[in-house]
């Protein structure tokens, strides 16, 4: 990321070496998008177009991304492109969302959230 890109996203977490992930899920979402593109599920251009559309929609809603919500938008874009490419469906995303919420509620503060088979995901 160039210095001008970093200046455009002042809310993006960073350390002395540059941007960092604030939460483990952000790194996982990033890695998933990279791996899906690398494996041919979609091109990086398709990914960039999808993420760009999500960011433009956020701006149109009055929530332009200063970096603090970047990975929330990344996740929306990831869900959108996976749905468009038939890699998942709305029902599967709903099941995973409910499972994540249940796992989050039962996880003690400061501990990693883990999904289990009993959460309804396999």
C-alpha positions as CSV (number, residue, x, y, z in Angstrom):
1,X,0.0,0.0,0.0
2,X,1.4,3.3,-1.0
3,X,1.7,6.3,1.5
4,X,-1.1,8.0,-0.4
5,X,-3.4,4.9,-0.1
6,X,-2.6,4.9,3.7
7,X,-3.4,8.6,4.0
8,X,-6.8,8.0,2.3
9,X,-7.7,5.3,5.0
10,X,-6.7,6.9,8.3
11,X,-8.8,4.5,10.3
12,X,-7.1,1.4,9.0
13,X,-5.1,-0.2,11.8
14,X,-1.3,-0.1,11.3
15,X,2.0,-0.5,13.0
16,X,5.4,0.8,12.2
17,X,5.6,-1.4,9.1
18,X,2.1,-0.4,7.7
19,X,-1.4,-1.7,7.8
20,X,-2.2,-4.7,10.1
21,X,-5.3,-6.7,10.8
22,X,-7.2,-5.6,13.9
23,X,-9.0,-8.9,14.3
24,X,-8.3,-12.5,13.2
25,X,-11.5,-12.7,11.1
26,X,-10.1,-9.8,9.0
27,X,-7.0,-11.8,8.1
28,X,-9.2,-14.9,7.4
29,X,-11.5,-12.9,5.1
30,X,-8.5,-11.4,3.3
31,X,-6.8,-14.8,2.9
32,X,-10.1,-16.4,1.6
33,X,-10.5,-13.8,-1.1
34,X,-6.9,-14.2,-2.2
35,X,-7.1,-18.0,-2.2
36,X,-10.4,-18.0,-4.1
37,X,-9.0,-15.7,-6.7
38,X,-5.8,-17.8,-6.9
39,X,-7.8,-21.0,-7.4
40,X,-9.8,-19.5,-10.3
41,X,-13.1,-19.0,-8.5
42,X,-13.0,-15.4,-9.7
43,X,-10.5,-13.1,-11.2
44,X,-8.7,-10.4,-9.2
45,X,-10.3,-7.8,-11.5
46,X,-13.8,-9.2,-10.7
47,X,-12.9,-9.0,-7.0
48,X,-11.7,-5.4,-7.3
49,X,-14.8,-4.4,-9.2
50,X,-17.0,-6.0,-6.5
51,X,-15.2,-4.4,-3.6
52,X,-15.2,-1.1,-5.4
53,X,-19.0,-1.3,-5.8
54,X,-19.4,-2.1,-2.1
55,X,-17.3,0.9,-1.2
56,X,-19.2,3.2,-3.5
57,X,-22.5,1.9,-2.0
58,X,-21.2,2.7,1.5
59,X,-20.3,6.2,0.4
60,X,-23.7,6.7,-1.2
61,X,-25.3,5.6,2.1
62,X,-23.3,8.3,3.9
63,X,-20.7,5.9,5.4
64,X,-17.6,6.4,3.3
65,X,-14.8,4.1,4.3
66,X,-12.0,5.8,6.2
67,X,-10.4,2.4,6.8
68,X,-12.2,1.7,10.1
69,X,-14.8,-0.4,8.3
70,X,-12.7,-1.6,5.4
71,X,-12.8,-5.3,6.3
72,X,-16.6,-5.1,7.0
73,X,-16.9,-3.9,3.4
74,X,-14.4,-6.6,2.3
75,X,-16.6,-9.2,3.9
76,X,-19.8,-7.8,2.2
77,X,-17.9,-8.0,-1.1
78,X,-16.7,-11.5,-0.4
79,X,-20.2,-12.7,0.3
80,X,-21.5,-10.9,-2.8
81,X,-19.0,-12.4,-5.2
82,X,-19.4,-15.9,-3.7
83,X,-23.1,-15.7,-4.2
84,X,-22.8,-14.4,-7.7
85,X,-20.4,-17.2,-8.6
86,X,-22.5,-19.9,-7.0
87,X,-19.9,-20.7,-4.5
88,X,-22.5,-20.5,-1.7
89,X,-26.2,-19.5,-1.3
90,X,-28.2,-17.3,1.0
91,X,-29.4,-20.1,3.1
92,X,-25.8,-21.4,3.8
93,X,-24.7,-17.8,4.6
94,X,-27.7,-17.5,7.0
95,X,-26.8,-20.7,8.8
96,X,-23.2,-19.7,9.1
97,X,-24.2,-16.2,10.4
98,X,-26.5,-17.7,13.1
99,X,-23.8,-20.2,14.1
100,X,-21.2,-17.5,14.4
101,X,-23.5,-15.4,16.5
102,X,-24.2,-18.3,18.9
103,X,-20.5,-19.1,19.1
104,X,-19.7,-15.5,19.8
105,X,-22.2,-15.2,22.6
106,X,-20.9,-18.3,24.4
107,X,-17.2,-17.3,24.1
108,X,-15.6,-15.7,27.1
109,X,-14.2,-12.2,26.4
110,X,-10.6,-12.3,25.0
111,X,-10.9,-15.9,23.8
112,X,-11.0,-16.9,20.2
113,X,-14.5,-17.7,18.8
114,X,-14.7,-21.2,17.5
115,X,-17.5,-22.8,15.5
116,X,-18.4,-26.4,16.4
117,X,-20.4,-29.1,14.6
118,X,-23.1,-28.6,17.2
119,X,-23.5,-25.0,15.9
120,X,-25.1,-26.5,12.8
121,X,-22.1,-26.1,10.4
122,X,-20.1,-28.9,9.1
